[in-house]
Amino acid sequence: MDCNALLKRQARDINDEELGVVQEVDPNYVLTQKVMSNNTEKFYLPKYLLERFNLNLLWFKISKEEAKNGFMISSPPLAVTES
């Protein structure tokens, strides 16, 4: 599948909570961004956590709390490897 086809889709966690909108797709990660009234959350989610997708949504096999603790960073990761 063309990675650009994933742009602008909504991203969800394992509990169907919003992780933002896909802004960028890299060979190793998917950047999502959620804009709130006074804050912006950016998640650099490893592609190996992508569980499934459809026409409008992507689901990642991670909770929002796990995403906040491990992948809410200010710049792209150097390399992401599956552990």
VENJOBEL-V794808 format. One record per backbone hydrogen bond with DSSP energy under -0.5 kcal/mol. NH is the residue of the N-H (numbers start at 1). CO is the residue of the C=O. E is the energy in kcal/mol with one decimal. If there is no record, write none. Layout:
((NH,CO,E) (NH,CO,E))
This chain:
((5,2,-1.7) (6,3,-1.8) (7,4,-1.1) (8,22,-2.6) (9,6,-1.6) (10,56,-1.9) (11,20,-3.1) (12,58,-2.6) (13,17,-2.1) (14,62,-2.0) (16,13,-1.9) (19,11,-3.1) (20,11,-0.6) (21,33,-2.5) (22,9,-2.7) (23,31,-3.3) (24,31,-1.4) (26,29,-3.0) (30,45,-2.9) (31,24,-2.5) (32,30,-0.6) (32,43,-2.5) (33,21,-1.9) (34,41,-2.9) (35,33,-0.5) (36,34,-0.5) (36,39,-3.4) (39,36,-0.5) (41,34,-2.9) (42,40,-0.5) (43,32,-2.3) (44,71,-2.7) (45,30,-2.5) (45,43,-1.0) (47,28,-2.5) (49,46,-1.9) (50,47,-2.1) (51,49,-0.5) (51,59,-2.8) (52,59,-1.4) (54,57,-2.6) (58,10,-2.4) (59,52,-2.9) (60,12,-2.6) (61,49,-3.1) (62,60,-1.8) (67,63,-2.4) (68,64,-2.6) (69,65,-2.2) (70,66,-2.1) (71,67,-2.6) (72,67,-0.6) (73,71,-1.3))
